[in-house]
Amino acid sequence: MEPHEPDLTAVPVTAVLAALADDVRLQMVRALAEDGEAACGTLDFGVSKATRSHHLRVLREAGLTRTRAAGTSRYVRLRRDELDKLYPGLLDAVLTPRPSA
């Protein structure tokens, strides 16, 4: 069974921003932006498997990621082209490191 991946135009921008507001999810998005596609199990960032699954579901349901099954593994990637087209500059803004205070 393939996971539900919404049409990005049907996702309110507030859902996208809410998904990006969590530090762990933001780390996941940054890792995916840097590395491209990644196996779901490699995106742990110090959280449990259940918590990682929750964060990946939130990102997917907000239209930020696509998930691909390959055997028993799941791979996730950013929907970068779609996001850049619909929300120009959004990912660049959240992916740019902030200067230290």
ABEGO torsion letter per residue (X at the ends): XBBBBBBAAABBAAAAAAAAABAAAAAAAAAAAAAEBBBAAABAGGBBAAAAAAAAAAAAAAGABBBBBBEABBBBBBBAAAAAAABBGAAAAAABBBBBX
